[in-house]
């Protein structure tokens, strides 16, 4: 049975303009966008309609699954709670980040990741999730078990994005040992002596494993058609290496130099929406606003706060001269969709998926009034 919906009297944010008019949806697809007032359909009362947001990198799921040290919540309940918050923030496509390779936080391990991956796949297949969930594997290449962990995810169809990261001290995000100490020694409550041993071990692992694992994972991504992302690139050498490996997304470059070089090389530069809102990186690295002003910011990610994505979309134009509302919305919808190879969504246009978010933007913090995924209201 054909289903039709009309959303009328809205400010519709298109790729390069804002149109006051109506959107017609039939069987989950946008069939018409027209200008002018209308008495047909549901009256949006002048609210904005934007494409459903596409989130490529969020660590938010872990906070539901492991809310306290040594606590594990039911995986399905965790995924559904995460999904509810994501969808109500206007995100209709989300890449849930699962980490592989031993990381510094020993409370979350590979078995936990496989439990969450199985839950995501099961809930997706049974239609119990509001947003469309895919998987982003975060590979800690300095880890000795990165390769073996990755091989166990190879054939999982939901894996559509893989990032290569090295969180050892002296590397990339933590080129400064002082910054590394502030973040990890504080987080893991280590004494100075224990922290010194910890750093020595991590640096030795990076030296022994990073290059081999980086190339192995990149090769497998090419073979399986999975989009590859670099993480925390800081230097031109890092960018050249990423380009050589076939990288499509540059996640969180830590310097303006690396961001400009990545953008020039054709990589989509991704930064955190919380960085935009706060005006700076929590690690003391380059500001996302600075990259936007330099014309080398392509994608925003909510990272650890789902609502920050829609908040940044309606804030960035006020914070950075020359950024229009369509420009900012492209950073949270069209650009991440394209980078991930999802050509059926990310813009409001005829023939595209009716993933649509209704926003009241009259106050400093926007309000998500309703969310539609493929024409069906999910929040």
N, C-alpha and C positions, 0 to 999 in steps of 0.2 A: 504494500500500500504506500503510495506517494505521500510524503509529509512536507508541508510548506510552512515556513515562518517568515514574517516580515518584521524587521526592527526599523522603526521609522523615527524621523525627527532627531537624528543624532549627528554629532560632529565625527565624521568618519576619517580616521587617520590612514591615508593611503601612503604609498612608497615615497612620494615627493610632494604631497599637498594634504590639506584638510578640507573635506567636502561636507557640507551640510545636506543631509538627505537620508536615504533609506537603503537597507540591504535586504535582499530577498534570498532565502535559503530553501533549497529543495533537496531532500534525501541526503542531508549532511554536507552539501556542497553549495558554495555561493553561486547563484545563478544570475543575479543582477545587482548593480549598484547605481542608484539614480539620485539626482540632485533635486532639492526642493522639499517643501512641506508635504506631508501626507496624512490622511485620516485613516489609512489602512494599517493593520498590524499593531504591534506593541509600541507605545509611545516612549521613546528614550529620554524625552524631556530635555533635550539639548546636551545630554551626557556624551562623552567621547566613546567611540567604539574603536578598539585597537585589535590587531591580530593576537591570538593566543601566544603567550610568551614561550620561548624555547630555551630551556636551561641545560647547558652543557656540563656544568661542573658544580655539584652540590654535595657537601659532606653531611648534610642535615639528617639523613636517615640514621646514621650511627647514634645520634643523640636520643633517638626513640628506642633503639634496640639495646643500647648500653648506657642507660641514663645515669648510672652510678658505677664506680669501680666494682668489678666482680658480679654485677647485676646484668642478667640477660632477660629481656622481655620477650614475650611470644613474638616470633618473627612476622607472622601474618598481621597481628595487631599493630606491630611497629610500622610495617610498610603502609598499612591503611591509615594510621595516624599521620605519618609523613605525607602520604598522598593527599589527605584532607587539607593539610596546611598549604601544600604546594598549589593545589587547585584553587583554593580560596584566595591565593595570592595572584591569580591570573595566569599561572603556568599550566599550559595544556600538554606540553611535551617536556619530559624531564629525563636527563641522563643521570641515573643514580651512581655516584662514585663509590666503587668498592676497591679497597687497596689490597695489593698482593706483594709478596716479599716482606720479610720481617721489618717492621718499622720500629721507631723508638718507643711507641706506646704499646707495651707488651700485653695490655689488657684486651686488645682486639687481635684476633689471629685469623689464619686462613680458613679454618673450619667455620668461623663466624661468617666470613664472606660467602662461602658456599651455601650456608643456610639462608642468608639474605637473597642471594641470587636465585635459589630455588623458589623462594617465596614470591619474589617479583615475577618470575616466569609463570608460576601457578595462578597468581591473582590476575595477571594480565590475561591469561588464557580463559579464565572463567568470568571475565567482565566485571570484576569487583573493585576496579580502580577508576577514579575519576579522570586522571590525567593518563597520557600515553607514556609508559615507562620503558626506557632503554637503559643499557648498562655502559658505564664508563669505567674501565679498569685503570687504576692508578698504580703504575709499576715502579716500585722502589728498586732501581737498577743496582744500587750498591749492595743489595741483599744477596747472600749466597743461594737462597732458595727462590729467587725471582723467576728463573727459567722453569723450574719444576712446577711452581704455582701457576705460571701463565699457561703451560701446556694443558692443565686441567680445565681451563676456560676456553680453549681454542675453538671448540665446535659449538659453543653456546650462541645461538642466533641473536640474542638480545645485545651482545657486545658490539657496539657500533663506533666506539671511540676508545682509544688507549693513549695514556700519557706516560712519558718517561720522566722520572724525577729522581733526584739524588739529594737527600736531606742531610748528608754528612757535613760536619763542621768544615768550614773553609770552601764550601761549594755553593754556588748560585745564590739561593735565597739567604744563606747564612755564610756569606764570604767573611763576615765579621764574627770572630769567636765570641765577642762580647754580646752581640745580638743573639747568637746561638745559646749562650749561657742564660740570658734573660728569659728566653722562650722555654728551653728544655729543662734547665736546672730548676727553674721555678715550677714548671709543670710536673716534673717527676720527683721533686723534693729530694735531690741528691746533695750529699756533702761535696765539698770541693775535691776531696780525694777520689770519691766514687765517680764524680763527673769527669775528672781528668782521665781515668781509666776508660770510661765510656767513650770519650772523644777519640782516644787512641784506637780503640776497637773499631769505631765507626769509620775513621779515616782509612784504616787498613783494609776494611771491607770494600770501601769505595775504590781504592787503588786496585784491588784484586778483581773486582767484579763488574764495575760500572760499564766499561767500554764493551766488554763481551756481551753483557745482557742488553745493553742499548741496541747493539746491532742485531742481535738475535730477535728481539721483540719487534724491531722495525721490519725485519725481513718477513716475519710471520704476518704482520699487519698487511704488508703489501700482497702477500699470497692470498689472504682471506678478504681483501677489500675493505679493511677496517681503517677508518681515519686515524691518523697518528698526530699526537700533540707533543710538543716539547713543554718543559715546565721550568719556570724561574731562570730563563736564559739571561745572562748578565753581560756577556761580551760578544764581540763580532765573531770570535772563534766558536762560541756556542751556537750562534746563528748559522754559521757556515756548516757546522756539523749537522744541525737540524735540517738544513736544506738538502744536504747530501743524503740524509736518511729518508727523504720524501715526506717531510712534516707538512701538515696542512694548517695546524692551529698552533699559535705561540701563546701558551697560557702564562699569564702573570710575569712578563719580562720585568726584570728588576731595575733596569736602567732605560733612559730615553734612547741611548745609542742602540741597545738591543731591540727595542720596540720599533724604531725607525727602520733598522736593517731587516727585521722580520717582515714588516709591512711592505717594504720595497721588494722583497724576495717573493711576494705573493702569498705569504701566510696571513691568516686572519688573526689579528692580535686581540687577545681576550684579557680583560681585567675584571676585578671584583666590583660589583655595585656598592658594597659597603665602603670600599675605598673612595668611590665617587661621593657618597653621602658624607663621610667623615672628612674628606679632603686630603687624606693621606693613607699610606699603607701602615698596617699595624706592625710590620717588620721594619719600618723605616726606609722602604724602597721607594721607587718613583711613584708619583701620584697619577691616578687614572685621569684626573682633570688635565694634568699637564700633557698627557698623551692625546687626549681629545683636542686640546688647543693646537697641538702639533699636527693634527690630521692623521694620526696613526693608531687610533682606537677603533676597532671594528665590532667587538662583541663584549657585552657585559654578562657576568655570571653572578647569581645571588650568593654563591659560595656557602656561607653558613647562616644566612638570614633570608629565607624565601621571599619575604615581602620587599626586600631591598631592590629587587629587580624592577617592579612597577614603580616604586618610589623614585629610583634613579632615572627612569625614563621620563618622568614628568619634572625632574629637578635639573637634569644636566644642562638643558638649554638656558636656564637661569644662571648656572654657575660658569658656563663656558660660552664666550661670544662666538657666534657663527654656527652654533648647533641648533637646528630647528627641532620641533617636536617630531616630525617624520624621521629626521636623522637619528634621534635618540631611540625612537620605537624600532627602527631598523636594527639597532644594536642589540635589542632584546628579543627580536622575532625573526626578521628576514635573514640577517647575517648569520646567526647561529644555525638556522635551518639549512642554509646553503652550505655552510662549512661542513655540516654533518651529512650532506647529500640528501636532505629531505626537501625535495622540490615541490611537494604538494601542499606546503603550508608556509606560514611566516609572513604572508601579506594578505591584505583584504583585496581580492580581485576575483572576477568571475572565473569559475573552473577550479578554484582552490578550495581546500577543506574549510568548512565553516567553523574554525576555531576562533572564537571571538570573545573579547572581554569588554564589558561595559564599565566605564570609569567615571566617577564624579570627581573632577579635579579642581573644584572651587576652593578647597582649603589647602594649606601648605602640604599636608600629607594626603595623597589621593585615596579615595574609597573605591574598592572593588565592589560594584553593585551586583553583577552577575557574570557567570562564565559559561560559555558554550563550547563543547567539544564535538566536532562534526555535527553541529546543529542541535545537539541535545544539551539542555542545561544541566551542568554538573555542580555548580556552586552559585 
